[in-house]
């Protein structure tokens, strides 16, 4: 007799679940913004200007919070896109905001590390951020956008501590 095996449902893997956010952003301007951010990052890290990287962090914070109208980099990128005659390509804003949040965290860390005098660590972090910005600017590949769909799945799999007293022996 054949032994019956119990079927276990397959785990649900993450994937794009659009719409992620209610609004859209211009991907073409986003690539130009990545190029501008990369150039500014390279300049201020090369000069050792931690305050300049903190200014970039502020710009990333504006973009991450959904206020690109106040972001000098986003405004310049939009103007350059219009002046160059490139067409707008709209995509969902959720992954791009997450990418801007990651850029904010990296820029904040780089700026604080440079101001603390830890240049080697600052340059190392800047290389990571610059690599990601370069992927977006030159190839249209947003690494943080690829990670974004996995976040709900990761949160759902996170280990949660047991309430106090559950594992304690009875007295």
Secondary structure, 3 states (H helix, E strand, C coil): CCCCCCCCCCCCCCCCCCCCCCCEEEHHHHHHHHHHHHHHHHHHHHHCCHHHHHHHHHHHHHHHCCCHHHCHHHHHHHHHHHHHCCCCCEEEHHHHHHHHHHHHHHHHHHHHHHHCCCHHHHHHHHHHHHHHHHHHHHHCCCHHHHHHCCHHHHHHHCCCCCCCCCCCCCC
